[in-house]
Amino acid sequence: METLNKTIHVQDLGTKDYKETWDFQEVLFKEIVDTKIKNRRENAGLATKNHFLFVEHPHVYTLGKSGDISNLLLDETQLKAKGATFYKINRGGDITYHGPGQIVGYPILDLENFFTDIHKYLRLLEEMIILTLAEYGLKATRSEGETGVWLDVGTPFARKICAMGVRASRWVTMHGFALNVNADLGYFDNIIPCGIRGKAVTSLNVELGKMHIDEAEVKEKLLRHFETLFEAELAYETVK
């Protein structure tokens, strides 16, 4: 019988290339999966680790497994001119933009330490964002049939403030959410975000009419809600 481990190791990677971060996620993901396989084969009873990574990426466009490349409206030359890179990746979802001013969070969890329900996992991630935005006076909600977190759903002014795309295998999660806090929204004009036409995108600073929002404060709020929702215990690690 495996030992349940509700401790989540939190690291803030600062600004890091998308591919480098993806490779790092893969390493942590594989460690958890390997432990689970060892437990199954040898009845080793080892506890699996959980991680939560914060990161900010330089300008990058990523396309999920089921995504359509035609949702990227730039060619290679135009990408280069905008200082952006492009990657096809192994998460769900369509095309997404990441860049400076966006808080990206990657929980790499063994859900068997918490609950075995991917739908619930996604709803709790959304709830964490919704509760955080409520602290800034914004009423954010889910949009039926579309992942992520939105404002003014059901009106002509509906706009997305947080994108989500996760991958899970053997109940271990990867990838996560991207919350626009001080994002340059012009970069979203180069894609059909998540393959959804005619849906606007927004950022927390725009909604609050401010030049800049303290991102460290937003991260603090996100983690507080995450810890409560997942009934977890956070352990902060310094990045080597």
N, C-alpha and C positions, 0 to 999 in steps of 0.2 A: 504493500500500500504506500503510495507516494505521500510525502508530507506536504500539506497545503502551505503555501508561502504567499502572504498578502503584502509583503514588502516590495515596493517599486523603487528602483534605483533611478534617480533623476539626474540627467546631465544636460547642460546647456553648451552646445557645440559652437556657439557664436555663428560667424559667417563661414559657410563651408560649401564647396562645390557639390552639386546634386549627385553626381555619380559616386564621388567619394563617400558621401553620406549613405547612399544606397548600399554600397559595398559594406560599410560598417554595420548597417541594419542587418544585412545578410549574415554577417559573422555572428551577431547576437542571436538572431533567429535560429541559425544552425546549432548553436550551443544548447539552446532550449530544446529543440527537436531531438538532438543527439541524447540529451539526458533522458527524455521521455522514452526513446527507443531502448536505452539501457535499462530503464525501470521496467519496461514491458518484458524484455528478454531475460533479465537476470533478477527480476523482483528486487531491484537495488534500493528502492525506497528513498531515492535522492530528491531533494527539493529542487524545483525549477526556478530560475531567476526571472524577474520581470523588470522591464526598463521603460523609461519615458524620456525621449530625446527632444530637446528644443533645438531649432536650427533656423538660420536665415540663409536662403540661397541667393547667389547672384542670379540675374535674369535668366530664366530657363522655361521652356515649354516641354511638358511631358504628355505622352499619349498612352492611355491604358490599353489592355489587351483587346477590348471590344471597340476601341476608338477608331475613328475615321480620319485619316491623314488630311482629307480635304477641309477639316475644321481648323487647320492651321493655314492662315491666309498669307504667309510669308514664304519666300523661297530662301535658299541657302545664303545668297548674297545679302538679302534684306535682313536676315537673322543676324549676320555678322555686323552689319551696319548699326544694328540696335544693341550690339554687345550681348546678344542672347545665344543660348545653346538649346539643343533639342534632343530628347531621349525617348525611345519607346520603352515602356516598363511593364512589369508583371502585376500590376494592381487592376482592380476593376475600374470602371468609369472611362470617360472619354478624354478630351484634351484639357489640360490645366496649365495655368501660368503660376510660377513662383518667382519672387523677387524681393529686393530690399523693402523693408517696411511691412513685411508680412510675417506673422508668427506661425511657424510650421511646427507641428507636434507629431512625433512618431511614437505611439505606445507599442512596445513589443512585449506582449503579455502572453503568459500561458493562461488562457481563459479557464482551464480546469482548476486554477487556484481561486477563481471567482464564481463563474457560472458558465455553462456551455450553451450559449445562445448568441449567435452573431447578430441577429436582429436587435436584441437587447443591448449588445455592445455598441452598435451604431447609434441607437436611441440615447444611450447614456453620454456618448461623446457629444451628440447634438445638444443634450440637456446642459452639459458643462458650458458650452458656448452660450446658450440661451440665458443661463443664470449669470454668467459673467457680463454679458451685454446689458442685462437688466440693472446691474450695478452702475452702469453709465446712463441709465434712463431710457434705454432702447427696448422696445417690445419686439423681440425676434421670435420667429416660429419656424416650424418645419413646413415644407411644401409637399403635399401628397404626391408620391411617385417620383420625387426628386430628392436626392440626398443633399446634405448640407444644411445651412441655416440661412434664413431669408428674412427680409423686412417687407411689410405691406403685401403679404401674400394675398392673392385673389383680387388685387387692384391693378390698374394699368401701370402703377409705380413699383411693382414687385421688383426687388433687387437682392442679389445674393451677396452675403458678407463673409461667408465661410464655406469653402469647398471641402469635400471629404472623398477619400478613396482608400479602401483597405483591402488587404489580402490576408487570408487565413488558411492555415494548413495544420492538421493535427491539433486544432484549437489554439494555435499560436498565431498572433496577429503581427502585421507589418504595415508600413505606411500609416496614414492617419488624416490629419486635418490641416487646413491652411486658412488662417484668419487674417483678413485684411485690416491692418491697424493704421499704418501710415503708407499704404501702397500707392504706387504710381499707376493709376487706373488706365492710363493711355496704353499700357502694354496689353490690356485685355481686348483692345480694339483689333488686335492682330489674330484673334481666334474667335471661334464660335464656342464660348465657354461651356464645357461639358456637353457639347453638341446641341445645346438648347438655343435656338434662334430667338432674337428679340427680347432676351432677358438681360436686364441691366445688372451691373456689378457695382458694389460700393465698398467703402472703407470706413473704419470707425472715426478717423479724424474728419472725414468729409461730413459724416452724419452729425458730428458734434460741432462742426464749423470751426475746427481748430487746426492750426498749422501742424502741430505734433502732439501725439499722445505718448505718455511714458510706457514703453513696451515692457519694462521690468515689472511695473505695477500690474499690467494686464496678465503677464505670465503668473504672477503671484496669485491672482484671483482664479485663473484657470486651474492651477494646481490645487488650490483649496477646495474648489468644487469637485475636481476629479477625485481627490482623496475621499471626500464624503460619499460621492455617488458609488464609488467602487469599494467602499468600506476597506480602504487600503491604508498602508502606512508608508509614507514617503521617506526615502533615504537620499540625501543630496550628495552627489559626488562631484569633485572638481575634475575638469577635463585635463588629461595629461598632455 
